[in-house]
Amino acid sequence: MNIIIGCSGSTGSSLLKTMLNRHTQIFSGPETCLFAFPQVYDNWERYQSTLLKNLTTDGWVIRKGINLLQPAYGWTPESLASTILKAPDFKNFVATFFNKSLVLNKKKYWIEKTPVNAYGFRSFLEAYPTGKTIQIVRNPYDTVASLIARGMNPYYAAGYYIYNTAIASSSNIDTRYYQLTYENLVAQPRPTLEKLFHFLDLPFEENIIAAKHEQRKEPTTMDGWKHHETAAVQASSIGRFKELSLAQQSLIQTALSTFKIHPAYEKKYHIKYTTCQELCEVLGYNFQTTIDTKHLATLKKYYWKSRLGRVRHQGWQAVNSFPGDWVA
């Protein structure tokens, strides 16, 4: 069984991953970005030699290369490079790569969590007939408030939430796709996780909810987070947006009300939802239609900053390729 988690950042995926890793049969290690590149699934021979450094995601978040040389996975640079070059296809490499960590941790199944895995959901489900995808979602206003606390500007944060959430949610007609909400996870962890494990066809274990000290190779908190991911489950991050000043709330509302996924990306990646309003309708969140025109100049400035940043990362071919657009 092959399982990946993809989502927007700041929706609780690190908390979920930590819980799943406590299960006696599941290993869920640090983020690798391994499943975020649709091009690799179908063209392994072309991309295998550049797997670790030259691949670039083509979504809202620009991630370059795959981070597989982390202590939790047990590979050396030499053994990993040799394994990549010897693998006949992507699926064979994936199986070999995760088998080492399963043996080291005495686990049976792996679950890989990286938010940008959302970009590969469609390709993953096509490549793995028994594979499963998990998306965790959160109220858009609380999420963007959290992303801004992590240092993102309001335009970029709104785009991050809408693009990642939309492309992952576009697989929701597949029976091997599962969605849960951050609000349910922190307010009602047991029933929420019991339903998830029913989907995974694995036994639920009570111990995965309990907080405990864990020796971790990666950070257990980030700038802007209210809690450590290894701490006790808490619901205090629900309603984070309402803790902000009215001016900050207005700016976030305007950013989420005016952002739209560009039609070219909508078509290329079969994205079913392109605005926050459409996402709120399908996810069951209340959409706040406020657009304060005094914020538009600021958001436009951040829009052009994001476009220029994309050119710096991807080169001049990115000049005419940008996933963000504006609601008319």
Secondary structure, DSSP 8 states (H G I E B T S, - for coil): -EEEE---TTSSHHHHHHHHHTSTTEE--S---TT--HHHHH-HHHHGGGTTTT-B--SSS--BS-----GGG---HHHHHHHHHH-SSHHHHHHHHHHHHHHHHT-SEEEEE-GGGGGGHHHHHHH-TT-EEEEEE--HHHHHHHHHHTT--HHHHHHHHHHHHHHHHTTTTSTTEEEEEHHHHHHSHHHHHHHHHHHHTS---GGGTS------SS-S--TT-SS-TTS----TTTTGGGGS-HHHHHHHHHHHHHEEE-HHHHHHTT-S--BHHHHHHHHT--------GGGHHHHHHHHHHHHHHHHHHH-GGGTT--SEEE--
